[in-house]
Amino acid sequence: MTRPLSALRPVYVVGVGWHRYQDPSDTPYVALGLTAARQALQDAGIPFNAVDSAYVSRALLGIACGRPILRHLGATGLPITHVENASASGSTAFRSACIEVAAGISDTSLVLGVDKRAPTVRGEAQSGIEQLAGEYIVPFTHFALLADKYAHRFAVDMKDVARVAVKNHGNGAINPNAQRQRVRTLDEVLSGRRICGGLTVLQCTPLGEGAAAVIVMSEDAIRAHGVDPARAVKVLASAATSQQVYDDPMAFDEILTEVTCEQALKDAGVAPASLDVIELHDAFSIEEVLYLEAMGVSMPGQAAGALKAGEFHIGGRVAVSPSGGLLAMGHPIGPTGVGQIAELTVQLRGEAGPRQQPGARIGLAHMVGVGAVCCVHVLGI
């Protein structure tokens, strides 16, 4: 029998930090990670020797990449765990830290996501098992097919799906940590280089580099280190699942999202309609539409219309990807899920500046990893 996070002692996010997500550069990954980690420690107001454990998420860097980063903060002897779980690497690292602190094993944990772009080899390509369609149905092909299917099923104009990119590029333009910081019109999005089907380049995530960090603490540690409890954001729920066999083999990302979000929201005691801020896996524009419906935020076939009506903009019914999402914030992979948690934290604190969702009290972070895994977290104040 599994137990929800809420059955253990309370866990809080008390510090956040980033190194801006950016195009590939000569910046050493150690500099990327140190920038984010130091900013998170400063934000929490604690020294590194107050940290009991560290989780380092990466997908593209080599083994034990966290040690050259953390040794610059101090050789304290803390346990370091490296986490790789495809796009959900950062989310999985955060979940692991929350469980450790909630279980009382540690009082304070640092979660650091860092990556630099490098040649990527998926494990299944090395499994010795032939993938008959793998080289033909790559991610952008898969999501282009899903976009076409959605448009035909619900009589939705692909222009309305492209509005996801318009919204998220607009959000990224006011986020100093975003890789893409330029407002885009609908015409610009639609007229860009076509990647596959109806998906243009501005409807697909850029891959770059960067880092994000958060500090997770127990209530005992908050008191012991004099952390301002008013800036501590509670982790209400953490859920993780993996793919099963579904009746619709094309819809695995959606069904996986539906199951994981349902579990997380139930554990948190939160209804989809109560969410104020959502950060989700929008590597392709159609994903935002599909996942909002899978989460129960919109009814089937209605998310594109709700987006067009402004319901998912900052100031709307629920702000979706106010950071800019993967489409504009970027998707360096290792840091992405950690950055989502950091964005929710500043939103719930009311510290997000021009991208602040008014009155935000509950947020949800969602990541899938190559369709095989899904992690969902609910935070609240």
C-alpha positions in Angstrom: 0.0 0.0 0.0 1.5 3.4 -1.0 1.3 6.5 1.2 1.0 10.0 -0.1 3.5 12.7 0.7 0.9 14.4 2.9 1.0 11.4 5.3 4.6 12.3 6.2 5.9 15.5 7.8 5.4 18.7 5.9 8.0 19.8 3.3 8.6 23.3 2.0 10.5 25.0 -0.8 12.5 27.9 0.8 15.0 28.9 -1.8 15.2 29.1 -5.6 17.8 30.0 -8.2 18.6 29.8 -11.9 21.3 30.3 -14.4 19.5 31.6 -17.4 18.6 29.0 -20.0 20.5 29.9 -23.1 21.8 28.7 -26.5 24.8 26.4 -26.4 27.9 28.3 -25.3 31.5 27.9 -24.0 30.3 28.5 -20.4 31.5 25.5 -18.3 28.6 23.5 -16.8 30.2 24.0 -13.4 29.6 27.8 -13.7 26.0 27.2 -14.8 25.3 25.0 -11.7 27.2 27.2 -9.2 25.2 30.2 -10.3 21.9 28.5 -9.6 22.9 26.8 -6.4 24.4 30.0 -4.9 21.3 31.9 -5.8 19.1 29.3 -4.2 21.2 29.3 -1.0 21.1 33.1 -0.9 17.4 33.2 -1.5 16.9 30.8 1.4 19.4 32.7 3.6 21.4 29.6 4.6 25.0 28.5 4.2 25.9 25.4 2.3 26.9 23.6 5.4 23.3 23.7 6.5 22.4 21.4 3.6 22.1 17.7 4.6 21.9 16.1 1.1 22.0 17.0 -2.6 20.3 15.7 -5.6 21.8 16.6 -9.0 19.6 16.0 -12.1 21.1 15.9 -15.6 20.4 14.0 -18.8 23.3 14.9 -21.1 26.3 15.4 -18.9 28.7 12.6 -17.9 28.7 10.6 -14.7 29.2 12.2 -11.3 28.9 15.7 -12.8 27.6 17.2 -9.6 30.8 16.8 -7.5 32.9 19.4 -9.5 30.0 21.8 -8.8 29.3 21.2 -5.2 33.0 21.0 -4.1 33.2 24.8 -4.8 30.5 25.3 -2.2 32.3 23.2 0.5 33.5 19.7 1.2 30.9 19.0 3.9 30.6 15.2 3.3 27.0 15.4 2.4 25.5 12.5 0.3 25.1 13.4 -3.4 22.7 11.5 -5.6 22.7 12.0 -9.4 19.3 11.5 -11.2 18.5 10.9 -14.8 14.9 10.3 -16.0 14.8 12.0 -19.5 12.8 15.2 -19.5 11.5 14.4 -16.0 15.0 14.2 -14.5 14.6 17.4 -12.5 11.1 16.6 -11.4 12.3 13.2 -10.2 15.2 14.7 -8.3 12.8 17.1 -6.6 10.5 14.3 -5.7 13.4 12.3 -4.2 14.5 15.2 -2.1 10.9 15.8 -0.8 10.5 12.2 0.2 13.8 12.2 2.0 13.0 15.3 4.0 9.4 14.3 4.6 10.6 10.9 5.9 12.9 12.7 8.4 16.1 11.3 6.9 17.3 14.9 6.2 16.1 18.3 7.3 17.4 20.3 4.3 18.1 19.2 0.8 19.5 21.0 -2.3 18.1 20.0 -5.7 20.2 21.2 -8.6 19.5 20.6 -12.3 22.2 21.3 -14.8 22.9 20.4 -18.4 24.7 21.3 -21.6 23.7 20.2 -25.0 25.5 17.0 -26.2 24.8 14.0 -28.4 22.0 12.0 -26.9 21.6 8.3 -27.0 18.4 6.8 -25.7 18.8 3.6 -23.7 16.4 1.7 -25.8 18.7 2.2 -28.8 21.3 0.2 -26.9 19.0 -2.5 -25.8 19.7 -4.9 -28.6 16.0 -4.9 -29.4 15.1 -3.6 -32.9 12.8 -0.6 -32.9 10.8 -0.9 -36.1 9.4 2.6 -36.2 11.7 4.5 -33.9 13.8 6.2 -36.6 10.7 7.3 -38.4 8.4 8.5 -35.6 10.6 10.9 -33.8 9.1 13.2 -31.1 8.1 16.1 -33.5 6.5 13.6 -35.9 4.6 12.0 -33.0 3.2 15.3 -31.8 2.5 16.6 -35.3 0.3 13.5 -35.8 -1.4 14.2 -32.5 -2.0 17.8 -33.5 -3.6 16.7 -36.7 -5.7 14.1 -34.9 -6.9 16.6 -32.4 -7.7 19.2 -35.0 -9.8 16.8 -37.1 -11.6 15.2 -34.1 -12.7 18.5 -32.6 -12.8 20.7 -35.7 -10.1 22.9 -34.3 -8.2 25.3 -36.5 -4.4 24.7 -36.1 -4.1 28.5 -35.8 -5.7 28.2 -32.4 -3.2 25.5 -31.4 -0.4 27.9 -32.5 -1.7 30.5 -30.0 0.0 28.4 -27.3 3.3 29.5 -28.7 2.2 33.1 -29.0 1.2 33.1 -25.3 4.3 31.4 -24.1 6.8 33.4 -26.2 5.1 36.5 -24.7 5.6 35.1 -21.2 9.2 34.3 -22.0 9.8 37.9 -23.2 9.3 39.1 -19.6 11.3 36.4 -17.9 15.0 37.2 -17.5 15.8 33.5 -17.1 14.2 32.4 -20.4 16.1 31.2 -23.4 13.7 32.9 -25.9 12.9 36.5 -24.8 11.0 37.8 -27.8 7.3 38.5 -28.3 5.9 36.7 -31.3 2.8 37.3 -33.3 0.5 34.6 -34.6 1.7 35.3 -38.1 5.3 34.9 -37.1 4.6 31.6 -35.4 2.7 30.3 -38.4 5.1 31.5 -41.0 8.2 30.1 -39.4 10.1 27.1 -40.8 7.9 24.1 -40.8 9.3 21.2 -38.7 6.6 18.5 -39.3 2.9 18.7 -40.3 1.4 21.8 -38.8 4.2 22.4 -36.3 6.6 25.3 -37.1 9.9 26.0 -35.4 8.4 28.4 -32.9 6.0 25.7 -31.8 8.9 23.4 -30.8 11.1 23.8 -27.8 14.7 24.9 -28.2 17.4 22.7 -26.7 20.1 24.7 -24.9 21.9 24.8 -21.5 21.3 26.2 -18.1 20.7 25.4 -14.5 18.0 25.7 -11.8 18.1 24.9 -8.1 15.7 24.8 -5.1 16.1 24.2 -1.4 13.7 21.8 0.3 13.3 22.1 4.1 11.3 20.7 7.0 9.5 22.9 9.6 12.2 22.1 12.1 15.0 23.4 9.8 13.0 26.5 8.9 12.9 27.4 12.6 16.4 26.3 13.3 17.9 28.4 10.5 15.6 31.4 10.9 14.1 31.1 7.5 11.1 33.4 6.9 8.1 31.1 7.0 6.1 33.6 5.0 8.3 32.8 2.0 8.1 29.0 2.5 5.9 27.2 -0.1 4.5 23.9 1.0 4.7 20.8 -1.2 1.2 19.5 -1.0 1.6 16.4 -3.2 4.1 14.4 -5.3 3.1 11.7 -7.8 5.0 9.6 -10.3 3.9 6.9 -12.7 5.1 5.1 -15.7 3.5 4.0 -19.0 1.1 1.1 -19.1 -0.6 -0.6 -22.1 -3.4 1.6 -23.3 -6.3 1.1 -25.7 -5.1 4.1 -27.7 -1.4 3.5 -28.3 -1.0 7.1 -29.6 -2.4 8.7 -26.5 0.2 7.5 -23.9 1.4 10.9 -22.9 -2.2 12.1 -22.3 -3.3 9.1 -20.4 -0.2 9.0 -18.3 -0.7 12.7 -17.6 -4.4 12.1 -16.6 -3.5 9.3 -14.2 -0.6 11.1 -12.6 -2.4 14.4 -12.2 -5.5 12.7 -10.8 -3.3 11.1 -8.1 -1.4 14.2 -7.2 -4.6 16.4 -7.0 -6.4 13.8 -4.9 -3.4 13.6 -2.5 -3.3 17.4 -2.3 -7.1 17.6 -1.8 -7.2 20.1 -4.7 -9.7 20.2 -7.6 -8.4 21.1 -11.1 -10.6 24.2 -11.0 -8.7 25.5 -8.0 -5.3 25.6 -9.7 -4.0 29.2 -10.1 -0.7 28.4 -11.9 0.4 25.5 -14.0 3.9 24.7 -15.5 3.7 21.8 -17.9 5.6 19.9 -20.5 5.0 21.9 -23.7 7.9 20.8 -25.8 5.4 21.1 -28.7 2.4 23.5 -28.8 -0.2 20.8 -29.0 1.0 19.3 -25.7 -0.4 22.2 -23.7 -3.8 21.7 -25.2 -3.8 17.9 -24.7 -2.5 18.0 -21.2 -4.8 20.7 -19.9 -7.7 18.5 -21.0 -6.1 15.4 -19.5 -5.7 17.3 -16.2 -9.4 18.2 -16.1 -8.7 21.9 -16.5 -10.7 21.9 -19.7 -13.3 19.6 -21.2 -12.2 17.5 -24.2 -12.0 19.6 -27.3 -12.3 22.9 -25.4 -8.8 23.9 -24.4 -7.9 25.6 -27.7 -11.0 27.7 -27.5 -10.3 28.6 -23.8 -6.8 29.6 -24.8 -8.1 31.8 -27.5 -10.4 33.5 -25.0 -7.5 34.3 -22.7 -8.3 31.9 -19.9 -4.7 30.5 -19.7 -2.9 33.9 -20.0 -1.4 35.6 -17.0 -4.4 37.3 -15.3 -6.8 34.7 -16.8 -8.6 31.8 -15.1 -5.3 29.9 -14.6 -1.9 31.1 -15.7 -0.4 28.3 -17.8 3.4 28.4 -18.2 3.9 32.0 -17.0 7.7 31.2 -17.2 7.4 30.8 -20.9 7.2 27.1 -20.7 9.5 24.8 -22.6 8.6 26.7 -25.8 10.2 29.9 -24.6 11.8 29.3 -21.2 13.6 26.5 -22.9 14.3 22.8 -22.2 17.9 22.1 -21.2 16.4 18.8 -19.8 18.3 18.3 -16.5 17.2 21.6 -15.0 13.7 21.8 -16.6 11.6 20.2 -13.9 13.5 22.0 -11.1 12.9 25.3 -12.9 9.2 24.6 -12.9 9.2 24.2 -9.1 11.2 27.4 -8.8 8.7 29.3 -11.0 5.7 28.0 -9.0 7.5 29.1 -5.8 8.0 32.7 -6.9 4.4 32.8 -8.2 3.0 31.6 -4.9 5.2 34.0 -3.0 3.9 36.9 -5.1 7.4 37.6 -6.3 7.1 37.0 -10.1 7.1 40.6 -11.1 5.5 41.3 -14.5 4.5 37.7 -15.0 2.8 37.4 -11.6 -0.6 35.6 -11.6 -2.8 37.7 -9.3 -3.8 36.0 -6.1 -1.9 32.7 -6.9 -2.2 30.2 -4.0 -2.0 26.8 -5.6 0.3 25.6 -8.4 0.9 22.4 -10.3 4.1 21.3 -12.1 4.0 18.5 -14.7 6.7 16.7 -16.7 6.7 13.6 -18.9 9.9 11.8 -19.9 10.0 10.2 -23.3 6.4 9.2 -22.8 7.5 6.5 -20.4 7.3 8.4 -17.1 5.4 11.3 -15.6 6.0 13.4 -12.4 3.4 15.9 -11.0 3.8 18.1 -8.0 1.3 20.4 -6.3 2.5 23.3 -4.3 0.4 25.7 -2.1 0.4 28.5 0.5 
